[in-house]
Amino acid sequence: MTTVEPVETIKMHFAGVDDPRQSGKVDHPLINIIFLTICATLCGADGWVDIEAFGHAQSTWLSEYLDLENGIPSHDTLGRTFSIINPEQFSKGFLDWMNAVSELVEGIIALDGKQLRRSHNKRLGKNAIYMVSAWGTANGVVLGQQKVDEKSNEITAIPKLLAGLDLAGCIITIDAMGCQTAIAEQIVDQEGDYVLSLKGNQGWLHEDVAEMFTYFKKIDFVDIESDYHKTVNKGHGRIEIRECYTFNPHQWNDYFRSLDKWKGLQSVAMVHSQRHVGDKITNDVRFFISSSPSNAKETLNAVRLHWEIENKLHWVLDVAFREDDSRVRIGHASENMAVIRHMALNLLRQEPTGKGGIRNRRMRCAWDIEYRERVLSHINSIC
């Protein structure tokens, strides 16, 4: 007989999610619908019909966790329920779960947005939704997510996401969209540090940083108090060379026009990347600002780890969970299912005996009940 701890954990952390259905017409408790959907998603189900089919096929196993007196909810019931669950409450439940079960979050937290391409509904005039996620690079899990309001952009979603995270001792990395004075101030106020990508949207600062690095490079940094670090990586038929230069801009106050607007700013960085693929060579130069002291090695590491959110989260969601192909889009269903996928991904990444990629682990969950239960056991602890 298996333990009911996973169900109790979900009940506890998602207790703030109101059941939006009419009480007199409810045949299936909300916990049944949520737990069934999590388990089915772990096992490869990507839509309501798949989830219902999983429920019928695994009803004996599910009955060890749930009261199935009224059987398995239909795909219509599943879709309708998730379409009306309050998405802010559901996302808050996820945050509460991660804050409770994660060990100390440290290192780099990368923030980036992703569009759920098929979540649009032209007939109803609904655009595809956009979600901003926080990725903990140290333990390889999603720490939280926030939907971007339809008539807004990431700038308004990022502060809401940051507010729900414990940033103490962490370095937050965000692309140029999030390079805003208010966001930098919020990160410092929450006792974190930042490395923010700097582009033309911050006109004066970007222009001043670029001009200073151009001059310093021209004189080969002679007599300039700065730091430098270089990495060379070879593999898959290519060579990638990255060079990072950092310095404290406050030592050159007269040449900067807006340093006082950026709370905690201690260093600026230039990263020059060069890629060799056969006879083809490409170069890229990017600029960054940071609240950490000038340290080229640490800054370059933060810049490189930021891209894990693309490779280990967004790409995996598209390939292993087929997120971009998902036709779940009625009401709040697409947003709530994004949270379910994040929860499933976190659990699958925590099981150390799982071999192969996430897609293979999902199939193994479907085939091997013992493995599935080991995956579910991590619902009480994320390392």
C-alpha positions as CSV (number, residue, x, y, z in Angstrom):
1,M,0.0,0.0,0.0
2,T,1.5,3.4,-1.0
3,T,1.6,6.5,1.2
4,V,-0.8,9.3,0.7
5,E,1.8,12.0,1.5
6,P,1.9,13.4,-2.1
7,V,-1.8,14.1,-2.0
8,E,-1.6,15.7,1.5
9,T,1.3,17.9,0.3
10,I,-0.8,19.2,-2.7
11,K,-3.8,19.7,-0.5
12,M,-1.7,21.8,1.9
13,H,0.0,24.0,-0.5
14,F,-2.9,24.5,-2.9
15,A,-5.4,25.0,-0.1
16,G,-5.7,28.6,-1.2
17,V,-7.1,27.6,-4.6
18,D,-10.9,28.1,-4.4
19,D,-13.1,25.5,-6.1
20,P,-15.0,27.6,-8.6
21,R,-17.7,25.0,-9.3
22,Q,-21.2,24.9,-7.9
23,S,-21.0,22.8,-4.7
24,G,-24.2,20.9,-5.4
25,K,-23.0,19.8,-8.8
26,V,-19.5,18.5,-7.9
27,D,-18.9,14.8,-8.4
28,H,-15.1,14.9,-8.3
29,P,-13.2,16.8,-5.5
30,L,-10.7,19.4,-6.7
31,I,-7.8,17.5,-5.3
32,N,-8.7,14.5,-7.4
33,I,-8.6,16.6,-10.6
34,I,-5.3,18.3,-9.7
35,F,-3.6,15.1,-8.6
36,L,-4.8,13.1,-11.6
37,T,-3.6,15.8,-13.9
38,I,-0.2,16.0,-12.3
39,C,0.3,12.2,-12.5
40,A,-1.0,11.9,-16.0
41,T,1.3,14.7,-17.1
42,L,4.2,13.0,-15.5
43,C,3.3,9.9,-17.5
44,G,3.1,11.6,-20.9
45,A,-0.4,12.9,-21.2
46,D,-0.6,16.2,-23.0
47,G,-4.3,16.9,-23.2
48,W,-7.6,16.3,-21.5
49,V,-8.5,13.2,-23.5
50,D,-5.1,11.7,-22.6
51,I,-5.5,12.5,-19.0
52,E,-8.9,10.9,-18.8
53,A,-7.5,7.8,-20.5
54,F,-4.6,7.6,-18.1
55,G,-7.1,7.9,-15.2
56,H,-9.2,4.9,-16.4
57,A,-6.1,2.8,-17.2
58,Q,-4.6,3.5,-13.7
59,S,-7.7,3.7,-11.6
60,T,-6.6,0.9,-9.3
61,W,-3.3,2.6,-8.6
62,L,-5.0,6.1,-8.3
63,S,-7.5,4.6,-5.8
64,E,-4.6,4.1,-3.4
65,Y,-4.3,7.9,-3.2
66,L,-7.8,9.2,-3.9
67,D,-11.4,8.5,-3.1
68,L,-12.7,7.5,-6.5
69,E,-16.3,6.8,-5.4
70,N,-17.5,8.7,-8.5
71,G,-14.9,7.3,-10.8
72,I,-12.6,9.2,-13.1
73,P,-13.6,12.8,-14.2
74,S,-14.3,13.1,-18.0
75,H,-12.1,15.1,-20.3
76,D,-14.8,17.8,-20.4
77,T,-14.9,18.1,-16.6
78,L,-11.1,18.3,-16.5
79,G,-10.9,21.0,-19.2
80,R,-13.9,23.0,-17.8
81,T,-12.5,22.9,-14.2
82,F,-9.0,24.1,-15.2
83,S,-10.5,26.8,-17.4
84,I,-12.2,28.4,-14.4
85,I,-9.6,27.9,-11.6
86,N,-8.2,31.2,-10.5
87,P,-4.7,31.2,-12.2
88,E,-3.2,33.6,-9.6
89,Q,-4.2,31.3,-6.8
90,F,-3.0,28.3,-8.7
91,S,0.4,29.9,-9.4
92,K,0.6,31.0,-5.8
93,G,0.1,27.4,-4.7
94,F,3.0,26.4,-6.9
95,L,5.2,29.1,-5.3
96,D,4.1,28.0,-1.8
97,W,5.0,24.4,-2.7
98,M,8.5,25.4,-4.0
99,N,9.2,27.7,-1.1
100,A,8.3,24.9,1.4
101,V,10.0,21.9,-0.2
102,S,13.1,23.5,-1.8
103,E,16.3,23.4,0.1
104,L,18.2,26.7,0.2
105,V,18.0,28.4,-3.2
106,E,21.4,29.8,-4.1
107,G,23.4,30.8,-7.1
108,I,21.9,32.1,-10.3
109,I,18.2,32.6,-10.8
110,A,17.5,33.2,-14.5
111,L,14.3,35.0,-15.6
112,D,12.9,34.8,-19.1
113,G,9.6,34.8,-21.0
114,K,8.1,32.2,-23.3
115,Q,5.0,32.4,-25.5
116,L,2.6,29.4,-25.5
117,R,2.0,29.6,-29.2
118,R,-1.2,27.6,-29.6
119,S,-2.9,29.1,-26.6
120,H,-4.5,31.7,-28.8
121,N,-8.2,31.6,-29.9
122,K,-8.9,33.8,-32.9
123,R,-12.7,33.0,-32.7
124,L,-12.8,34.5,-29.2
125,G,-10.2,37.2,-30.0
126,K,-7.8,35.7,-27.4
127,N,-4.1,36.2,-28.1
128,A,-1.5,33.6,-27.2
129,I,-0.4,33.9,-23.6
130,Y,3.1,34.8,-22.5
131,M,4.7,33.4,-19.3
132,V,7.7,34.7,-17.4
133,S,9.5,31.9,-15.5
134,A,12.2,31.9,-12.8
135,W,14.8,29.1,-13.3
136,G,17.1,28.0,-10.5
137,T,20.3,26.9,-12.2
138,A,21.8,25.4,-9.1
139,N,19.1,22.7,-8.7
140,G,17.6,22.8,-12.2
141,V,14.0,23.6,-11.3
142,V,11.4,26.1,-12.0
143,L,11.0,28.4,-9.0
144,G,7.9,30.3,-10.1
145,Q,6.1,31.8,-13.0
146,Q,3.9,34.8,-13.8
147,K,1.6,35.4,-16.8
148,V,2.2,38.6,-18.8
149,D,-1.0,40.6,-18.9
150,E,-2.4,40.6,-22.5
151,K,-2.1,44.4,-22.9
152,S,1.3,44.6,-21.2
153,N,4.8,43.1,-21.4
154,E,7.4,41.4,-19.3
155,I,8.3,44.7,-17.5
156,T,5.1,44.5,-15.5
157,A,5.2,40.7,-14.9
158,I,8.8,40.5,-13.6
159,P,8.3,42.5,-10.4
160,K,5.3,40.3,-9.5
161,L,7.3,37.2,-10.0
162,L,10.3,38.5,-8.1
163,A,8.1,39.5,-5.2
164,G,7.2,35.8,-4.5
165,L,10.8,34.6,-4.5
166,D,13.5,34.6,-1.8
167,L,16.3,36.4,-3.5
168,A,18.7,36.6,-0.5
169,G,22.2,35.6,-1.6
170,C,21.2,34.9,-5.2
171,I,22.2,36.6,-8.5
172,I,19.3,37.4,-10.7
173,T,19.9,37.4,-14.5
174,I,17.4,39.0,-16.9
175,D,17.6,39.9,-20.6
176,A,17.4,43.5,-21.9
177,M,13.7,43.8,-21.4
178,G,14.1,43.5,-17.7
179,C,16.9,46.0,-17.5
180,Q,14.9,48.7,-15.7
181,T,15.8,50.9,-12.7
182,A,12.8,49.8,-10.7
183,I,13.6,46.1,-11.2
184,A,17.2,46.6,-10.2
185,E,16.0,48.4,-7.1
186,Q,13.6,45.6,-6.2
187,I,16.2,42.9,-6.5
188,V,18.6,44.8,-4.2
189,D,15.8,45.6,-1.7
190,Q,15.1,41.8,-1.6
191,E,18.8,41.2,-0.7
192,G,19.7,39.8,-4.1
193,D,22.3,40.8,-6.7
194,Y,21.6,41.3,-10.4
195,V,23.3,40.9,-13.8
196,L,21.2,42.6,-16.4
197,S,21.7,42.6,-20.1
198,L,22.2,46.2,-21.4
199,K,20.9,47.3,-24.8
200,G,19.6,50.3,-26.6
201,N,16.5,50.5,-24.4
202,Q,18.7,52.2,-21.8
203,G,20.1,54.8,-24.2
204,W,22.6,56.8,-22.1
205,L,23.9,54.0,-20.0
206,H,24.3,51.6,-23.0
207,E,26.0,54.3,-25.0
208,D,28.3,55.3,-22.2
209,V,29.3,51.7,-21.3
210,A,30.0,50.9,-25.0
211,E,32.1,54.0,-25.5
212,M,34.2,53.4,-22.4
213,F,34.9,49.8,-23.4
214,T,35.8,50.9,-26.9
215,Y,38.3,53.3,-25.5
216,F,39.7,50.9,-22.9
217,K,40.1,48.2,-25.6
218,K,41.9,50.7,-27.8
219,I,44.5,51.4,-25.1
220,D,44.6,47.7,-24.3
221,F,43.3,48.4,-20.7
222,V,46.7,49.9,-19.8
223,D,46.6,51.5,-16.3
224,I,42.9,50.7,-16.1
225,E,41.6,49.0,-13.0
226,S,39.6,46.2,-14.5
227,D,39.2,42.4,-14.5
228,Y,39.4,39.9,-17.3
229,H,38.4,36.3,-17.8
230,K,38.5,34.0,-20.9
231,T,37.0,30.6,-21.6
232,V,37.4,28.2,-24.6
233,N,35.0,25.4,-25.2
234,K,35.2,22.8,-28.0
235,G,32.6,20.3,-29.0
236,H,30.1,19.3,-31.7
237,G,32.4,20.5,-34.4
238,R,32.7,24.1,-33.1
239,I,34.9,26.2,-30.9
240,E,33.5,28.9,-28.7
241,I,35.7,31.6,-27.2
242,R,34.3,34.0,-24.6
243,E,36.1,37.0,-23.1
244,C,34.7,39.1,-20.3
245,Y,36.0,42.5,-19.2
246,T,34.6,44.3,-16.1
247,F,35.3,47.5,-14.3
248,N,33.7,49.8,-11.7
249,P,32.0,52.7,-13.5
250,H,32.0,54.9,-10.4
251,Q,35.7,55.4,-10.8
252,W,34.8,57.1,-14.1
253,N,31.8,59.1,-12.9
254,D,32.5,62.1,-15.2
255,Y,32.0,59.9,-18.3
256,F,28.6,58.4,-17.2
257,R,25.3,60.3,-17.3
258,S,22.9,58.0,-15.3
259,L,24.8,55.9,-12.7
260,D,22.9,57.4,-9.8
261,K,19.6,56.0,-11.2
262,W,20.7,52.3,-10.7
263,K,20.6,51.1,-7.1
264,G,23.5,49.0,-6.1
265,L,25.3,49.2,-9.4
266,Q,29.0,48.3,-8.8
267,S,30.3,47.0,-12.1
268,V,29.7,46.9,-15.9
269,A,30.8,44.2,-18.2
270,M,31.5,43.5,-21.9
271,V,31.3,39.9,-23.1
272,H,32.9,39.2,-26.5
273,S,31.8,35.8,-27.9
274,Q,33.5,34.2,-31.0
275,R,32.2,31.0,-32.6
276,H,34.2,28.9,-35.0
277,V,32.1,26.4,-37.1
278,G,34.3,25.0,-39.9
279,D,35.6,28.0,-41.8
280,K,32.9,30.3,-40.6
281,I,33.6,32.7,-37.7
282,T,30.9,34.8,-36.0
283,N,31.4,37.5,-33.4
284,D,29.0,39.0,-30.8
285,V,29.5,41.7,-28.3
286,R,27.1,42.3,-25.4
287,F,27.1,44.6,-22.4
288,F,25.8,44.1,-18.8
289,I,25.4,45.9,-15.5
290,S,25.8,44.2,-12.1
291,S,25.3,45.0,-8.5
292,S,28.3,42.7,-7.7
293,P,31.9,44.0,-7.5
294,S,34.0,43.8,-10.7
295,N,34.7,40.1,-11.2
296,A,35.0,38.9,-14.8
297,K,34.9,35.2,-14.0
298,E,31.7,35.4,-11.9
299,T,30.0,37.7,-14.4
300,L,30.8,35.5,-17.3
301,N,29.5,32.5,-15.4
302,A,26.3,34.3,-14.7
303,V,25.9,35.3,-18.3
304,R,26.5,31.7,-19.5
305,L,24.2,30.1,-16.9
306,H,21.4,32.5,-17.9
307,W,20.9,30.6,-21.1
308,E,20.1,27.4,-19.2
309,I,16.5,28.7,-19.0
310,E,16.3,28.4,-22.8
311,N,18.0,25.0,-23.1
312,K,16.8,23.2,-20.0
313,L,13.3,24.8,-19.6
314,H,11.8,26.3,-22.7
315,W,13.3,23.8,-25.1
316,V,12.4,20.8,-22.9
317,L,8.8,22.1,-22.5
318,D,8.5,22.3,-26.3
319,V,10.2,19.0,-27.1
320,A,9.3,16.7,-24.1
321,F,6.0,18.2,-23.2
322,R,4.9,19.5,-26.6
323,E,3.9,22.8,-25.0
324,D,3.9,24.8,-28.3
325,D,1.5,22.2,-29.8
326,S,-0.9,22.2,-26.9
327,R,-4.5,23.2,-27.9
328,V,-5.5,23.8,-24.3
329,R,-6.7,27.4,-24.4
330,I,-10.2,27.9,-23.0
331,G,-10.4,30.3,-20.2
332,H,-7.5,30.0,-17.8
333,A,-6.7,26.4,-18.8
334,S,-3.5,27.2,-20.7
335,E,-2.0,29.2,-17.9
336,N,-2.9,26.6,-15.2
337,M,-1.6,23.8,-17.3
338,A,1.7,25.6,-17.7
339,V,2.0,25.4,-13.9
340,I,1.2,21.7,-14.0
341,R,4.0,21.1,-16.6
342,H,6.4,23.1,-14.4
343,M,5.5,21.0,-11.5
344,A,5.9,17.7,-13.4
345,L,9.3,18.9,-14.8
346,N,10.6,19.7,-11.4
347,L,9.6,16.3,-10.1
348,L,11.1,14.4,-13.0
349,R,14.4,16.3,-12.7
350,Q,14.8,15.3,-9.0
351,E,14.7,11.6,-9.5
352,P,18.4,10.5,-9.7
353,T,17.8,7.0,-11.1
354,G,16.1,8.4,-14.2
355,K,18.2,7.9,-17.3
356,G,17.8,9.6,-20.6
357,G,15.9,12.8,-21.3
358,I,12.7,14.1,-19.8
359,R,10.6,12.5,-22.6
360,N,12.1,9.1,-21.7
361,R,11.4,9.7,-18.0
362,R,7.8,10.5,-18.7
363,M,7.4,7.2,-20.6
364,R,9.1,5.3,-17.8
365,C,6.6,6.9,-15.3
366,A,3.8,5.5,-17.5
367,W,5.3,2.0,-17.7
368,D,6.9,1.6,-14.2
369,I,4.7,2.2,-11.2
370,E,7.6,1.9,-8.8
371,Y,9.6,4.6,-10.7
372,R,6.5,6.8,-10.8
373,E,6.1,6.6,-7.0
374,R,9.8,7.5,-6.5
375,V,9.3,10.6,-8.7
376,L,6.2,11.5,-6.7
377,S,8.1,11.1,-3.4
378,H,10.1,14.2,-4.4
379,I,6.9,16.3,-4.0
380,N,8.0,16.7,-0.4
381,S,11.6,17.7,-1.1
382,I,13.4,19.5,-4.0
383,C,17.2,19.3,-3.7
